[in-house]
Structures are given as C-alpha cells and as structure tokens.
Amino acid sequence: RYYVSAAFWARDTFLWAFPAMLASDAAFARQILETGFGRHVRNMGVHAHYIDGVLLYPGFELDELAAYVIALDKYIAATHDTGLLAAQHMAAGLQRFMKELEGRRHERTALYSTFLDPSDDPTAYPYLTYDNVLVWRALSGLSEILAEHGDSEISQALQATAAAERRAIMDHCVVDGPFGPMFAWSIDLEGNYRLYDDPPGSLILLPWHGFVSRDNPAYVNTLSYIR
C-alpha cells in the first residue's frame, strides 16, 4: 500500500538504471525504451507516473524530460540500432521532447527552466546548471542520432542549439564562489544564484555527461565547495 510502489520516474529508469540494463542485455534495454516511450510520453517531463503511464504527481521536471533522449542516445551509440526510430511512439516522443523543451526556453538566453529539481522539490531559481547540462547532452545526442539516421539538416540545427546552450551555461551558470569561479546550482538570469549540490542531480557528474573535463577550473572549484 505504499503510495509510490507502482510508480515510474523517467530519471530513475533512464538515467540511473538504464546504463546497467544496456551493459548487461541490449535486447532488454531496447524493450525498456520501447515500453517507456510507448506508455509514458503523454506525460513526458511530468514528475511521477503510475507504472501504466497515468499521471501520479504533477510538476514539470527538466531532468525527467531529458532522460528519455539520453537513454535513447546511449542505446543507439552502443548498438547502432536505429530501427526503433521507425516506431510511431518513438517519433512522437522525440517530437514531444522538442515541444516541451521549447516551451521552457528563456526568451533571450538558451537556458531551460524547471519547476522541480532532481529531488522532486520546487526550486528557488528556475535555471538549474545540472538540468541544463542534461538538456545539452540530450540535444547533442539527438543530433548524432538523426545524423546517423540520415536527417542531416535537423541534426545540424540541433547541434547549433546544443552549442548555444553550452555557451549560455558557461556564460551564466559560472559564478563567484569561495574558491573562485564555480558552477552555481541554480540561477534566475537576473543576477541571483544559489550555491548548493544535491545527490540525485549532482554537479559532480558534469564530466560524466561529457560537459567539462575533470580539470576544468570552474569544475575543480565546484568540487572544492561541495567537499
């Protein structure tokens, strides 16, 4: 009777568990992708679903949105199996991803807002560094997927969007910290920011997602602050 015992979070499945699924059984990983896209894209980016895709808890969460595409990219990079892109629900999911993302973009800056943070709590400032790194990773991955699938024009547009977001993160999310320039946890694009970290979406993971090298000065200062 635990109230979330039959729940689904895209973050937990596609960011945390999926790499192990892919490493152990690629066919099973494909099944997870197809089931996840098939059942859950109608509430893509919404905090929590029941296991059948029905909404459990409302609240937009940017990491939940990006998780679908990051997992798809990891699968195709590992298997080169682009055949599942032909399924209608996969195409619908990618279209939904882009539509939801566009609605979250700041009107002047290539950063994307969230209502809930990776701990599923409302955030004081809407532009989270970690979440935007996930979006950058998803856009970069989707660009590679479409390039491999032969959609070069859309691929190039997505790569340009990802590059613009990377510049925006480095321009706006690197702030003054106690050890020098470092990555903020969140910002509001009006000069306010928060220094913080959170294990479900830790800034420690920025090199894991390929955003910076481990010796990047802002990242080193961020580690010094966290530790």
N, C-alpha and C positions, 0 to 999 in steps of 0.2 A: 504493500500500500504506500510505499514511499513515492512522493508526488512526482519525481522525475525518473522513476525506474524504467519507464518506457519512452524515454526522450532521446532526441537526436540533436547534436550540435555539430555543424559542419567543421568548426575549428578542431574539435576533439577527434573527429573521424579523419578529416583530410589533411590536417597539419601534423597532428600528433601520432595517430595510429597508422596512417597510410604508408609512410616510408617503410615500416616493418612489413606490412602486407605485401608491398611491391618487391621487397628484397626476398621474401620467402615464397611467394606464389603469385606470379604476374597475372595468371588467369583469374585468380580470386580478386586481385586488385582491380582488374577490368570490371568484374561483376559489381564490385563496390561502387565504382564510378558510375556505371550504368544505372544501378539502383538509386544511388544518391541523386543523380541528375533527374532521373525519372520521377522520383517521389517528391523531391524537396525544392526544386527550382521555383515552384509557385510562391514559396515563402523565402526565397533566396536572400540572404543578408539579414533576416529577422532572427532574433536571439535564439530561441529554442522552439523545436517542433516535437510533436509526438512522432513515434517511430514510423507512422504511416504517412507523414508529411503534413498533417493538420497542425495549425499553429497552436503552440503551448503558451509561450510568453512573447509579448510584443517587445519592440525596441530594436532599432537598427544597430548593427554591429559590423564595422568595416572588415574586421579580420574574418568574420564568418562569411562575408561575401567573397573575399579574395581566395579563401581556402579551396573552393571548388576548382578554380582555374589553376592554382598552384599544383594541386594534386594531378590534374589532367596533364599539365606540362611535365611533371616528373614521370608519369606513366609513359608518355609518348617519347620522352628523351631516353628512357630505359629500354623501350620495346620497339620503337619506330612503328608502332601500330596506330595508324591514323584512320583505320577503318571505322572505328566507333564514332568518328565525327559525322558520319552519314546519317546517324540516327536522329530522328526529329527532335527528341527531347534534349540531345546534346547541343544541337544548334540553337534550340530555344533557350537553353541555359546560358550559352555564351552571349546571346542577344540580351537576355535579362541582365546579365552581369554588366554589360556596357551601358544599358539604360539606367540601372540603379546607380552606377558609378557617376554617370554624367549629372545626375540629379544631386550628387554630393560634392561636386567640384566648386571651389571658390570662384567667384565671378571674375577675379583678376589674376589669381595665382593657381598654379597646377598642384593644389593640395586638396585632399578629400576629407570631409568631416565624418564623424561618427557620433552617435548618441551614447552608446555603451562602450566601455573599454574591455580589454581582454579578460577582466574579472567579472564581466557582465554587470558592471555598475555604471551609472551616469558619470560622465567626465566633466570636470570643471571647464576645460578648454577643448574645443571640438576637433582640433587637428593634432592627432597623435603621431609621433615620429614612427613608432614601430608599425602601426597600422598602415601608414603611407608607404613604408618600405615594403610591406606585403603587397600593396597595390602595384608599386613599381615592379616587384617580382612577377606578379600576375600578368601585367601588361607586357613585360619583356618576354615572358614565357608564351603568352598567346601570340605575340608577333612571330616567334620561332615556329610555333605550331602551324600557323597559317602560311608561313614561308615554305615549310615542308609540304604543306597541302596544296601549294601552287597559287595561293592568293597573295601575290607579291605586293599589290597596291595597298590592300588593307594592312598587310604586315608592316610595310614601311610607315604608314600613318600611326600605327600602334607603337612602333619603335620611337617615333618622334614624340609621341605623348609620354612614353616612359622616360625619355631623355629630359623632357621639360619638367616632369615631376622630380626626377633626381636632382636637377638644378635647384628646384624650389625647396626641397628638403635641406640641401646643403646651405642654401641662402637664408632660410627662415628658421630651421629647426636646430641649428648650431648656435648656441647662446653662451654667455659668460657663466662659468661655473667656478667653484672653489679651487680647481686645479688648472683652470684655463678654459678655452673654448671646448664645449662638450655638447652632446645631443640632449636636448630637452625631452622630457616625457611627453608634454603637450604644449601647444601654443594656441593663441587666438587670432594671430595675424594682425593684432593691434598693439603689439609690444609686450603683452603679458605672456608668461610661460611658467611651467611647473617643472622642477627638478624632482624626479621620482623614478622608481622602477617597479615592475610587477612580474612575478614569475610566469604567468600564463602568456605574457607578451613581452618578454624581457629585451631590453636594449642590448644585452649581452649577445643576442642572436643575430645582430646585424651582419657580421661576417658569414654566418651560416647561410643566410639568404643571399650572399654574394654582393651585398650593397657596398661594403667597405672592406679593406684589408685589416687584419688584426693589429697592424702597426700604425693605422691611421691616427694622427694626433688627437682628433676630437673623440675617437673611439677609446683611445688609451685613457684620456681624461675622464671619460664616462665610466670606464671600469674602475678607476681610482675613486670616483664618487660613490659608486654602488658598493664597493667592497670596503 
